[in-house]
Amino acid sequence: MTVSEREARAVAEAAREQDWRKPSFAKELFLGRFRLDLIHPHPEPEAADVTRGEEFLATLREFVETKIDGALIEREARIPDEVLRGLKDLGALGMKVGTEYGGLGLTQVYYNKALALVSSASPAVGALLSAHQSIGVPQPVKMFGSQEQKDAFLPRCARSAISAFLLTEPDVGSDPARLATTAVPEGDDYVLDGVKLWTTNGVVADLLVVMARVPKSDERKAAGHRGGITAFVVEGDSPGITVENRNAFMGLRGLENGVTRFHQVRVPAANRIGPEGAGLKIALTTLNTGRLSLPATCVGAGKWCLKIAREWSQERVQWGRPVARHEAVGSKISFIAATTFALEAVLDLSSQMADEDRNDIRIEAALAKLYGSEMAWQMADELVQIRGGRGFETAESLAARGERGVPAEQMLRDLRINRIFEGSTEIMHLLIAREAVDAHLSVAGDLIDPDKTLADKRRAAVAAGTFYAKWLPKLVAGPGQLPRTFAEFGTLAPHLRYVERTARKLARSTFYAMSRWQGRMETKQGFLGRIVDIGAELFAMSAACVRAEKLRAEGADGQAAHQLADAFCRQSRIRVEELFGRLWSNTDDLDHKVVREVLDSSYTWLEAGVVDPSTDGPWIADAAPGPSKKDNVHRRIS
């Protein structure tokens, strides 16, 4: 499909959740308002939820320790059938499904703890469980399905049916406006044709959530079909579905991910989730909370990296001292410990707010995904560096020559996809930036919209004048400038005062940029990315301080928690100041010129002296629907 940039943006904008019904700590932070009252005191789970969650974790831990062989999954690049059957017997497929439908009914907090535990043994198994419940059939059906659909699908998903989420296509990634898979109404059915790529769980799935475009026409509209991107639940064994390839990757080698083709697949209209045209909004809303599963695996990775770094650094002696006693190595261990504490604080806080449904957490969840995936990658990279050659060597090779088989290089490979999964870092920057400036666009958006009339622009000017007359003066001074503010946090109080002052500075910078670039603001992706990264650091600092104070009040490791939070905040503040410096002093304009020359083939001389090892074939596979001649590699788990 050929779609203009404006049309693509219009589709994405229409799919956004437009209203902010509840306060959002992160949104307020981007507006220069440090609403500590929204996260402190730290929200607490219900006692019954804790009991149920801890009981399941104990059972799950025994299964993980005795039944999941991560090295075997890595070596054979598949999850054994007996592991999948065991997970079904445990009820792990239904962790997020309500007890009324046969699920375990765990909270988001304990679901995350379970994912971190499983992923520490095998990230591929964690990815399977996450894809099934966080974005697969259970989540959208629970949120948007009819009662009949909930009764039909949720009990199956809780106990036996593995599900997958199918949105991406060979020529469609983060730009859903170009979605090519079609769902043509025909009687009481829809007929699906198209190809879906990178279908996590698609190779073993019993149920699929498929996003397809219902064609628009006056005739179909008259028949009650509004058309547009629409969500369907599709049986995995429906005639016409072919799993054409089981994809192989750098990491997550046990991932059941493939290419799925639909050729004249009939889907009952009763399996449509929500109305026609609501599919993309359903997908994006599902991801708002679903994104919290990915930082859960990142927290688990951080804990594992810290454990291995501690054990290795205690044993390895160089120049008469354990390597951890050397500052160059010790600083890396401090970074891993402090960052793991902060990531867990961000995850627990966001998840508990999701459980209580007292806050709008779309920005918090996106920040947790963005920050968790980036920082986990850095921690794994530092672990490899700490272990030196043993970090680069595979666990199998280490064990073969008699050493402990530590899969540090595998951890690095497995974590790399998290910066791409469920929205790449670059897309997350844009998504969060759009939500962060939502208040500005709500009052002044018509001023920079070329399609608006002069009357619309006049009304927007009046509204903007009123909004900014009240908002801007509040960015000049605040409680962060008073020496005794947040005194109950003790040694962490200066960090919270810094967050308050810096949030106002961030809001001023955003306002200045909007005033300067106006309609071109959306093209300043480097600037917007840095704005979001600053906000992520401020959110993480806030969460770390609140969690440390919670632990101190409970009398559990309070001093150690304060020390970790203090270390993290000091490290974070250095990163924040660097990001602020790069807001206005950077190479963005020069980079743009260089890219233009690269794409114009002006620098091909620089490519001389190498060979191209890639095999022949098109850059993007042919997505034209049609019957496949390839073997169906779908794997059934009974």
C-alpha positions in Angstrom: 0.0 0.0 0.0 1.1 3.6 -0.7 0.3 5.8 2.2 1.4 9.4 2.7 3.2 10.5 5.9 0.2 12.6 6.8 -2.2 9.7 6.3 0.0 7.4 8.4 0.1 10.0 11.2 -3.7 10.4 11.1 -4.2 6.6 11.5 -1.8 6.5 14.5 -3.4 9.6 16.1 -6.9 8.2 15.6 -5.9 5.0 17.4 -4.6 6.9 20.5 -6.5 6.9 23.7 -7.6 10.5 23.6 -8.7 11.2 27.2 -6.7 11.3 30.4 -9.4 10.1 32.9 -7.0 9.7 35.9 -3.9 11.5 37.1 -0.6 10.3 35.7 2.6 10.9 37.7 4.8 10.8 34.6 2.6 13.1 32.5 2.6 15.6 35.3 6.4 15.3 35.5 6.8 16.2 31.9 4.5 19.3 32.5 6.9 20.4 35.3 4.6 19.3 38.1 6.2 16.9 40.6 3.2 15.2 42.1 4.9 13.1 44.8 1.5 12.5 46.3 0.5 10.2 43.4 3.3 7.7 44.3 4.0 8.3 48.0 3.3 6.6 50.3 4.1 3.6 48.0 0.9 1.8 47.0 0.5 -1.6 48.7 -1.1 -4.8 47.4 -4.0 -6.5 49.1 -3.0 -9.2 51.6 -5.0 -11.9 49.7 -3.2 -11.0 46.5 0.1 -11.4 48.3 -0.8 -14.8 49.7 -2.0 -16.1 46.4 1.0 -14.7 44.5 3.6 -16.0 46.9 2.0 -19.5 46.9 2.2 -19.7 43.2 5.7 -18.3 43.1 6.8 -21.1 45.4 5.3 -23.8 43.2 6.6 -22.1 40.0 10.2 -21.9 41.5 10.2 -25.6 42.1 9.1 -26.3 38.5 11.6 -23.8 37.1 14.5 -25.3 39.1 13.7 -28.9 38.3 12.0 -28.9 34.9 13.4 -26.0 32.8 16.8 -26.7 31.4 17.9 -23.4 29.9 21.1 -24.8 28.4 19.1 -27.5 26.6 16.6 -24.9 25.2 19.6 -22.8 24.0 21.3 -25.8 22.4 18.3 -27.3 20.7 16.6 -24.0 19.9 13.2 -25.2 21.0 11.2 -25.4 24.2 10.5 -29.1 25.0 6.9 -30.3 24.8 7.0 -31.5 28.4 7.9 -28.0 29.6 4.9 -26.6 27.8 2.7 -29.3 29.2 4.1 -28.7 32.7 3.3 -24.9 32.4 -0.2 -25.7 31.4 -0.7 -28.1 34.4 0.6 -25.4 36.7 -1.9 -22.9 35.4 0.9 -20.6 34.2 -0.9 -19.9 31.0 -3.7 -18.3 33.1 -1.7 -16.1 35.5 -3.5 -13.0 34.3 -6.8 -14.7 33.7 -9.5 -14.2 36.4 -10.4 -17.1 38.7 -14.0 -17.0 37.4 -12.6 -18.2 34.1 -10.3 -20.9 35.5 -7.2 -18.7 35.7 -5.0 -17.9 38.7 -6.0 -14.2 38.9 -2.6 -12.9 39.8 -2.0 -9.2 40.1 0.3 -7.5 37.7 3.0 -7.3 40.4 3.1 -11.1 40.9 2.7 -11.8 37.2 5.9 -9.8 36.7 7.6 -11.6 39.5 6.7 -14.9 37.9 8.0 -13.8 34.5 11.3 -12.6 36.0 11.7 -16.0 37.7 11.0 -18.0 34.6 13.1 -15.8 32.4 16.1 -16.3 34.7 16.0 -19.9 33.7 15.1 -19.4 30.1 14.2 -16.1 28.5 12.5 -18.0 25.6 10.0 -19.6 28.1 9.4 -16.2 29.6 8.8 -14.7 26.2 6.3 -17.4 25.4 4.3 -16.8 28.6 4.5 -13.0 28.1 3.4 -13.0 24.5 0.5 -15.4 25.3 -0.9 -13.3 28.2 0.3 -9.7 27.8 -0.6 -9.2 24.2 -2.1 -12.5 23.1 -5.8 -13.4 23.3 -6.4 -13.1 27.1 -5.6 -9.4 27.4 -7.6 -7.9 24.5 -10.5 -10.2 25.1 -10.5 -9.4 28.8 -10.5 -5.7 28.0 -12.6 -5.4 24.9 -14.3 -8.8 24.3 -18.0 -9.5 24.7 -19.2 -11.7 27.5 -19.7 -14.6 25.0 -16.1 -14.2 23.9 -14.8 -14.2 27.4 -16.7 -17.3 28.2 -15.5 -19.0 25.1 -11.8 -18.1 25.0 -10.5 -17.2 28.5 -11.0 -20.7 30.1 -9.1 -22.2 27.1 -6.3 -19.7 27.4 -6.0 -20.2 31.1 -5.4 -24.0 30.9 -4.6 -25.3 27.4 -4.6 -22.9 24.5 -1.4 -21.0 23.7 -2.1 -17.7 21.9 -0.2 -15.3 19.7 -0.6 -11.6 18.6 -0.3 -11.0 14.8 0.1 -7.4 13.7 3.5 -7.0 12.0 3.8 -7.8 8.3 6.8 -8.1 5.9 6.3 -4.5 4.8 4.6 -3.1 8.0 6.4 -2.5 11.3 5.6 0.6 13.3 3.4 2.1 10.5 0.1 0.3 10.7 -1.5 2.6 8.2 0.0 0.3 5.5 -1.5 -2.9 6.9 -2.1 -5.2 3.9 -3.8 -8.2 5.4 -7.5 -8.0 4.5 -10.7 -9.3 6.2 -13.5 -9.2 3.6 -17.1 -9.6 5.0 -18.9 -12.5 3.5 -22.2 -13.5 5.0 -21.7 -14.3 8.7 -18.0 -14.6 8.3 -14.9 -12.6 7.3 -12.4 -14.0 4.8 -8.8 -13.3 5.8 -5.9 -13.1 3.3 -2.4 -11.9 4.0 1.0 -12.6 5.6 2.1 -11.9 9.1 5.8 -11.8 10.2 7.6 -12.4 13.5 4.5 -14.0 15.0 5.8 -14.8 18.5 4.2 -18.1 19.6 2.7 -18.4 16.1 4.5 -21.7 15.5 2.7 -23.4 18.5 -0.4 -21.2 18.9 -3.9 -22.6 19.2 -5.5 -19.2 19.1 -4.4 -16.0 17.3 -5.3 -12.3 17.7 -5.1 -11.0 14.1 -5.2 -7.4 13.0 -6.6 -7.1 9.4 -8.1 -4.4 7.3 -11.8 -4.6 6.5 -12.0 -2.8 3.0 -14.1 0.3 2.9 -16.8 1.0 0.3 -20.1 2.7 0.1 -21.8 -0.7 -0.5 -20.2 -2.3 2.5 -21.0 0.8 4.6 -24.6 0.5 3.6 -24.5 -3.1 4.8 -23.3 -2.0 8.2 -19.5 -2.5 7.7 -17.6 0.7 8.5 -14.3 -0.9 7.6 -10.8 -0.2 8.9 -8.2 -2.1 10.9 -10.1 -4.7 13.0 -9.1 -7.3 15.6 -10.2 -11.0 15.3 -9.7 -14.1 17.4 -8.7 -16.9 14.9 -8.4 -20.6 15.5 -4.8 -21.7 14.8 -5.9 -24.8 12.9 -8.3 -23.0 10.6 -8.2 -24.2 7.0 -6.0 -21.9 4.9 -3.5 -21.0 7.7 0.1 -22.0 7.0 3.1 -21.5 9.2 5.7 -21.1 6.5 8.8 -20.6 8.5 10.1 -20.9 12.1 12.4 -17.9 12.3 15.9 -18.1 14.0 17.4 -15.2 15.8 20.6 -13.9 17.5 19.1 -14.6 20.9 16.0 -16.2 22.4 16.8 -19.3 20.3 13.8 -21.2 21.8 11.4 -18.6 20.6 8.5 -20.1 18.7 8.3 -17.3 16.2 7.4 -17.6 12.5 5.8 -16.4 9.3 2.1 -17.1 9.1 0.1 -16.9 5.8 -3.7 -16.6 5.6 -5.3 -17.8 2.4 -9.1 -17.5 2.3 -9.4 -18.2 6.0 -13.0 -18.0 7.2 -13.5 -16.4 10.6 -16.9 -16.1 12.2 -18.1 -12.5 12.8 -18.7 -13.5 16.4 -14.9 -13.7 16.7 -14.4 -10.1 15.9 -13.2 -8.1 19.0 -14.9 -4.8 19.2 -16.3 -2.9 16.2 -14.8 -2.7 12.8 -12.0 -0.1 12.7 -11.2 -0.4 16.4 -8.4 -2.9 16.0 -5.4 -0.6 16.2 -6.8 1.1 19.3 -7.4 -2.3 20.9 -3.8 -3.2 20.1 -2.3 0.0 21.4 -4.4 -0.1 24.6 -3.5 -3.7 25.2 0.1 -2.8 25.0 -0.2 0.0 27.6 -0.3 -2.5 30.4 1.2 -5.4 28.4 4.5 -3.5 28.1 5.1 -4.1 31.8 5.9 -7.7 31.2 9.1 -6.8 29.2 10.7 -4.8 32.0 9.9 -7.7 34.3 12.4 -9.8 32.4 14.8 -6.9 32.5 14.7 -6.8 36.2 15.3 -10.5 36.4 18.3 -10.0 34.1 19.6 -7.3 36.3 19.4 -9.5 39.4 21.1 -12.3 37.6 23.9 -10.0 36.4 24.4 -8.7 39.9 24.7 -12.3 41.3 27.2 -13.4 38.7 29.2 -10.2 39.0 29.4 -10.5 42.8 30.4 -14.2 42.7 33.0 -13.8 40.0 34.5 -10.6 41.4 34.9 -12.3 44.8 36.8 -15.3 43.3 38.8 -13.6 40.5 42.1 -12.1 41.9 44.3 -9.8 39.9 47.4 -8.0 41.1 46.9 -9.4 44.6 43.3 -8.2 45.0 39.8 -9.4 44.1 38.9 -7.7 40.8 36.0 -5.9 42.5 38.4 -4.1 44.7 39.8 -2.4 41.6 37.9 0.8 40.9 37.5 0.2 37.2 35.6 -3.0 37.9 34.0 -1.8 41.1 32.2 1.1 39.4 30.6 -1.4 37.0 29.3 -3.5 39.9 27.9 -0.4 41.6 26.1 0.5 38.4 24.6 -2.9 38.1 23.4 -3.0 41.7 22.0 0.5 41.8 20.3 0.2 38.4 18.7 -3.1 39.3 17.3 -1.6 42.4 15.9 1.3 40.4 14.4 -0.9 37.7 12.6 -3.0 40.2 11.3 0.2 41.9 10.0 1.5 38.5 8.4 -1.9 37.7 6.8 -2.5 41.1 5.4 1.1 41.3 4.0 1.0 37.8 2.5 -2.4 38.3 0.9 -1.7 41.6 -0.7 1.5 40.1 -2.0 -0.7 37.3 -3.4 -3.2 39.8 -5.2 -0.4 41.7 -6.4 1.3 38.5 -6.1 4.6 40.3 -3.7 6.2 37.8 -3.4 6.5 34.1 -0.2 4.6 33.5 0.3 4.7 29.7 3.4 6.9 30.0 4.7 5.0 33.1 4.4 1.6 31.4 6.1 3.0 28.2 8.9 4.5 30.3 9.4 1.2 32.2 9.7 -0.6 28.9 12.0 2.0 27.4 14.3 2.4 30.4 14.3 -1.2 31.4 15.3 -2.5 28.0 18.1 0.1 27.6 19.5 -0.3 31.1 19.3 -4.1 31.1 21.4 -4.2 27.9 24.0 -1.9 29.5 24.1 -4.1 32.6 24.6 -7.3 30.6 27.3 -5.6 28.6 29.1 -4.6 31.7 28.9 -8.1 33.1 30.5 -9.5 29.9 33.3 -6.9 30.4 33.8 -7.8 34.0 34.2 -11.5 33.1 36.5 -10.6 30.2 37.2 -13.5 27.9 35.0 -15.7 30.0 32.2 -13.3 29.3 32.6 -13.7 25.5 33.0 -17.5 25.7 29.8 -19.6 25.6 28.6 -21.5 28.7 28.9 -24.8 26.8 32.6 -24.1 26.0 33.4 -23.0 29.5 31.8 -26.2 30.9 33.6 -28.4 28.3 37.0 -27.3 29.7 36.0 -27.7 33.3 34.9 -24.2 34.4 31.5 -23.1 35.5 29.2 -22.6 32.5 28.0 -19.1 33.0 25.9 -17.9 29.9 26.9 -14.2 30.1 27.2 -13.8 26.3 23.8 -15.5 25.9 22.3 -13.0 28.3 23.6 -10.2 26.2 22.2 -11.8 23.0 18.8 -12.6 24.6 18.4 -9.0 26.0 19.2 -7.3 22.7 15.7 -7.8 21.3 14.1 -6.0 24.2 15.2 -2.7 22.6 13.1 -3.7 19.6 10.2 -5.9 21.0 6.8 -4.2 21.5 8.0 -0.9 20.2 11.6 -0.1 19.4 13.5 2.5 21.5 13.1 5.0 18.7 9.3 4.4 18.5 9.0 4.5 22.2 10.7 7.9 22.3 8.1 9.2 19.8 5.2 7.6 21.5 6.1 8.9 24.9 6.9 12.4 23.5 3.5 12.5 21.9 1.8 11.8 25.2 4.1 14.1 27.1 3.1 17.1 24.9 -0.5 16.1 24.9 -1.6 19.0 27.1 0.2 21.5 24.8 -1.4 20.1 21.6 -4.8 20.0 23.3 -4.8 23.8 23.7 -2.4 24.9 20.9 -2.4 22.1 18.4 -4.7 23.9 15.9 -2.2 26.8 15.8 0.4 24.6 14.0 -2.1 22.4 12.1 -1.9 23.5 8.4 -5.4 22.1 7.7 -7.1 24.3 10.3 -9.0 27.4 9.4 -8.2 30.9 10.6 -11.2 30.7 12.9 -9.8 27.5 14.4 -6.4 29.1 14.9 -8.0 32.2 16.6 -9.8 30.0 19.0 -6.7 28.0 19.7 -4.7 31.2 20.3 -7.2 32.3 23.0 -7.1 28.9 24.7 -3.3 28.7 24.5 -3.0 32.2 26.0 -5.2 31.2 28.9 -3.4 28.0 29.5 0.1 29.4 29.4 -0.7 32.4 31.5 -1.5 30.0 34.3 1.1 27.4 33.6 4.3 29.3 32.8 4.6 31.2 36.1 4.5 27.9 38.0 7.7 26.8 36.2 9.8 29.6 37.7 9.9 28.5 41.3 8.9 25.4 43.4 9.4 23.4 46.5 12.6 21.9 45.1 14.3 25.2 46.0 13.5 25.0 49.7 16.1 23.3 51.8 13.8 21.3 54.1 11.4 20.0 51.5 10.9 16.2 51.5 12.8 16.0 54.8 11.1 12.7 55.7 13.3 11.0 53.0 16.4 11.8 55.0 19.6 11.6 52.8 17.4 11.1 49.7 15.6 14.4 50.1 18.2 16.3 48.0 17.5 14.0 45.1 13.7 14.6 45.2 14.3 18.3 45.3 16.5 17.9 42.3 13.7 16.0 40.5 11.3 18.8 41.3 13.6 21.5 40.0 14.6 19.5 37.0 11.0 18.6 36.0 10.3 22.4 35.8 13.5 22.9 33.7 12.4 20.0 31.4 9.0 21.6 30.9 10.5 25.0 30.1 12.8 23.3 27.6 9.9 21.6 25.9 7.9 24.8 25.8 10.8 26.7 24.3 11.3 24.0 21.6 7.6 24.1 20.7 7.7 27.9 20.4 10.8 27.7 18.3 10.0 24.8 15.9 6.1 24.7 16.1 4.9 22.4 13.4 8.4 21.1 12.7 8.6 19.8 16.3 7.6 16.3 15.3 10.6 16.1 13.0 13.0 16.9 15.8 13.3 13.3 16.9 16.8 13.6 18.4 15.5 16.4 20.7 12.3 14.6 21.6 14.3 11.5 22.4 16.5 13.4 24.8 13.5 15.0 26.5 12.0 11.5 27.0 15.3 10.1 28.3 15.5 12.9 30.9 11.9 12.2 32.0 12.7 8.5 32.3 15.6 9.3 34.6 13.5 11.5 36.7 10.8 8.9 37.0 13.3 6.2 37.9 14.9 8.5 40.6 11.4 9.2 42.1 10.5 5.5 42.1 13.9 4.5 43.7 13.5 7.0 46.5 9.9 6.1 47.2 10.8 2.4 47.3 13.8 3.0 49.5 11.7 4.9 52.0 9.1 2.2 51.9 11.7 -0.4 52.8 13.1 1.8 55.5 9.7 2.3 57.1 9.1 -1.5 57.0 12.4 -2.0 58.7 13.6 -4.3 55.9 17.1 -3.5 54.6 16.2 0.2 54.9 19.8 1.4 55.2 21.0 -0.7 52.3 18.0 0.4 50.2 18.8 4.1 50.9 22.4 3.5 49.9 21.4 1.9 46.6 18.9 4.6 45.9 21.5 7.3 46.7 24.0 5.7 44.4 21.5 5.4 41.6 20.3 9.0 41.9 23.8 10.3 41.8 24.6 8.2 38.7 21.3 9.3 37.1 21.9 13.0 37.8 25.1 12.8 35.8 23.2 11.3 32.9 20.5 14.0 33.1 22.9 16.9 33.0 24.6 15.4 30.0 21.3 15.0 28.3 20.4 18.6 29.0 23.7 19.7 27.5 22.9 17.8 24.3 19.4 19.3 24.0 20.9 22.4 22.3 24.5 21.4 21.6 24.4 18.4 19.3 25.1 17.2 15.7 21.5 16.6 14.7 21.6 19.0 11.7 24.9 17.8 10.5 23.8 14.2 10.9 20.8 15.0 8.7 23.1 16.2 6.0 25.3 13.2 6.2 22.4 10.8 6.0 21.1 12.6 2.9 24.5 12.2 1.2 24.6 8.5 2.2 21.2 7.9 0.7 22.3 9.8 -2.5 25.2 7.3 -2.7 27.8 10.1 -2.3 29.9 8.0 0.0 29.9 4.7 -1.7 33.7 5.0 -2.0 33.8 4.5 1.7 32.3 1.0 1.3 35.2 -0.2 -0.9 37.4 -3.0 0.5 34.7 -5.4 1.8 32.5 -8.2 0.4 28.8 -8.6 1.0 28.1 -11.9 2.8 24.3 -11.7 2.5 22.5 -14.1 0.2 20.5 -13.2 -2.8 16.9 -12.2 -2.3 14.6 -9.2 -2.0 15.1 -6.9 1.0 11.4 -7.3 1.8 9.7 -10.6 1.1 6.7 -10.8 -1.2 3.6 -10.3 1.0 1.1 -11.1 -1.7 -1.5 -13.6 -0.3 -1.8 -17.0 -2.0 -1.5 -20.7 -1.3 1.9 -21.8 0.0 3.9 -24.7 -1.3 6.1 -24.9 1.7 5.7 -27.4 4.5 3.5 -26.3 7.5 5.9 -26.3 10.5 3.1 -25.7 13.0 3.8 -27.7 16.2 0.9 -28.9 18.3 1.3 -29.4 22.0 -1.2 -31.8 23.4 
